[in-house]
């Protein structure tokens, strides 16, 4: 059965590391919005392009699922609103997403300021059960 795995957590929690390990499986694509900011192997973040990065990530998720691949997406996904589009994409393919929450505290590779990390931690929604309830109604 095809899979969509969503890995969530604040920067430095280990999302990308886990996603890369999972994507070693043949036929599994790893995506994250940060990939949008990599040009010629160099990461250059531009906050004005954040919306475009997330739209790209969603389009690539749909594209790879439509080709029959499993997809693992590692983004912060701090709120249900950020997760919902992926649940909707999954529903279109009859998939119930698997969600992994990373809570480690490694050094974040993009040097996200402590104040921004604190804001992300404050808004992090752990109870996302309503997304699964909606998903189950759609799939059934």
Residue pairs with C-beta under 8 A, 6 or more apart in sequence:
1 95
2 65
2 68
2 69
2 70
2 93
2 95
3 28
3 70
3 71
3 72
3 95
3 98
4 61
4 65
4 70
4 71
4 72
4 73
4 86
4 89
4 90
4 93
4 95
4 97
4 98
5 19
5 22
5 70
5 71
5 72
5 73
5 97
5 98
5 99
5 100
6 72
6 73
6 75
6 77
6 83
6 86
6 97
6 98
6 99
6 100
7 15
7 18
7 19
7 72
7 73
7 74
7 75
7 77
7 99
7 100
7 102
8 15
8 74
8 75
8 76
8 77
8 78
8 83
8 99
8 100
8 101
8 102
9 15
9 76
9 101
9 102
9 103
9 104
10 76
10 78
10 108
10 117
10 120
10 121
10 124
11 76
11 108
11 109
11 110
11 112
11 117
11 120
12 104
12 105
12 106
12 107
12 108
12 109
12 112
12 117
13 102
13 103
13 104
13 105
13 106
14 102
14 104
14 106
15 32
15 74
15 75
15 76
15 102
16 32
16 34
16 74
16 109
18 74
18 100
18 102
19 30
19 32
19 72
19 73
19 74
20 30
22 28
22 30
22 72
23 29
23 30
23 72
25 70
27 68
27 69
27 70
28 69
28 70
28 71
28 72
29 60
29 64
29 69
29 70
29 71
29 72
30 71
30 72
30 73
30 74
31 57
31 60
31 61
31 64
31 71
31 72
31 73
31 74
32 57
32 73
32 74
32 75
33 50
33 53
33 54
33 56
33 57
33 75
34 43
34 45
34 53
34 110
35 57
36 49
36 52
36 53
36 56
36 57
37 43
37 44
37 45
37 46
37 49
37 53
38 44
43 110
45 110
54 75
54 82
57 73
57 75
58 85
58 86
58 89
61 71
61 73
61 86
61 89
62 89
62 92
64 71
65 71
65 89
65 90
65 93
65 95
66 93
73 86
75 82
76 82
76 120
77 83
78 120
78 123
78 124
78 125
79 123
79 124
79 125
80 125
80 128
80 130
80 131
83 99
83 128
83 131
84 131
86 97
87 97
87 131
87 134
87 135
90 96
90 97
90 135
91 135
91 138
91 139
94 139
96 132
96 135
96 136
96 139
97 135
99 128
101 126
108 117
